[in-house]
């Protein structure tokens, strides 16, 4: 393995060997309640260098970025930008020293023009304090052309494809001539074909002597543009490797470390896949442009089918499309033997398919209503007495599920918004059990939930499967899929990359399959990149 | 949550009692049974539409077309029963049906095309006022002699008929809001429309029906108003939507949707009516009355907001 540890690396274009680092951390520690997010990290990056930052969720990448960009302060150790230590003056201090950060979520204002977005917060003004419109457009245009993008600067930025929006964002970050540019998964929301625009721009920027920290899950991109990659795990910087010399397997095992084998050793509950049981839900050639392409799979009775994939791989879109929230461009769905070409959310609910959404707070619960009302929401017919709702029946029905699922609430009438995330999630699952749903589509059911509640949700999912309920379990946290699933489908760029069953479901196998690597996305779609 | 609800209703009740004490001692003739029955009759004009408005606002929408819809209803029923020769029963039925249909149309624009409810009902507001004045030539349209209209203008066991209608509808709407799947669905979609849709609630259908019900209630108010005045009047009920929305909001229903109570709206209706009645009895200048009402309404809502904030902080 081409290990070079903590030596500053400057391969390829970054021929600045010996120059002073643009950014440097020494023994940086950052603690969150109950978590050591960053554990004595020594890190440097030099002018003109493109450094990839790798690691799974929770490895400490984001925390390191937040320290470098001044958003958070190190509890111990130092963070220096261009030789000056940050003193806790927030992102303003870091940006004055020359750090610019582009976060994963776009921060553009869609209705404003490209030029206004480019100049946001510092519109060029002339005499009388009026905006110099022509000058503003010219400057934005010049900055974008520099990055290899030609768009009409007077156009609303929301009308551009996502890749070009991303370029406007990067151009804006470069406006103050930063010394260090941090890109946090700049391509995660892009279809594979649109990624090149961003990659070329990154190479151009680095050639001007700007240091770049590039966070991505796509190994093939990293090989194209980064000279070296720092791998993080459990808050530590485990190794900095030369991207040309290290194999994907080596990098993956660095990211996973011993933790992977530990989880793999834990007993898997559902050992045998339930593929001999009847098929309850059958997806055929489902496409939802541009995120989901030609996906087919079956779900069997009592089966827990996992769906894995990095952010932007089309996981949620696939699930929402099956649930009837997102109409597919093509494809069919067979539910309990009945083939459907178009279906609405109400069709699916009637046929016994229920979705618990990823965004629990905005899509899942009605926070002001009681736990009981939230549980009976999808089927209030069964708690009626005559034409009127019976408060008693509603409470009784909810109380039964609250105790079966051990939802912790002082009373079933308490507004659900007052409960913890894990208990809200269990109540949303209870909603479908109350409805008598036989297929549950769980979109990141353990997101934002504490460790204990996670374990309870796993238990609940297994118990439901034992009772014959079929479950589609979408997760961003790879380590939980081997714990609950009897089969896992891995999505990459909107298509099924591989399917794993039984003992083959390991964290490292899933992880390797989720990463687009070399040949993986060669046949990627050209259907565009906008939402 | 529930605490702030209770605090709010108790506060309103206390304010009403204070108003009774103050007006009872300061305003001559306030406590006479004639004036008290008059208050009930006036309350009906606001209250009937306020029940439906409460549900519309709980659902996160608004309907500002009440005043013109009431005027239009009064003209329709008068014209129908006289010039158009429909006879009284058919004229009444037609008025109610058309009132509901116009409301449903505004609701359809809101539900199907996402036209903001404010804009959809603003259009209805302008169109109905104009139509009412056009049909009536801006002149009162006299009602024919009819036992039915006499009954509507009269009283039942001493209580003005409009007040009886208001109280009956209050009971109906209380049950709908608290005890029917429909009513609870209104709370759910006001509290989180996406979650409601995901749970299979027919969000569009409910939205349309809420505006249709509001149109129906405005038409009922229009028929009662025509019976009381003895004529349909295209210029009637000026600014009524202001009182109706104010009553709902004073009752603590949040314009953001998701929470609210019909019972609290009833207290709001009494509060608004008492202030109107008291200002007249105290001989306050007619134009200054509007100023005083405006100030009181904003104060009442401010108190609500501050109470809500305090409860959130302490819970």
Interface residues (C-beta under 8 A of the other chain):
Chain A: X323 X325 X345 X346 X349 X350 X355 X357 X362 X363 X364 X365 X366 X367 X368 X369 X373 X377 X378 X380 X381 X384 X387 X388 X389 X391 X415 X418 X431
Chain B: X1 X175 X179 X180 X181 X184 X185 X187 X188 X191 X192 X194 X195 X196 X197 X198 X199 X200 X201 X202 X258 X259 X315
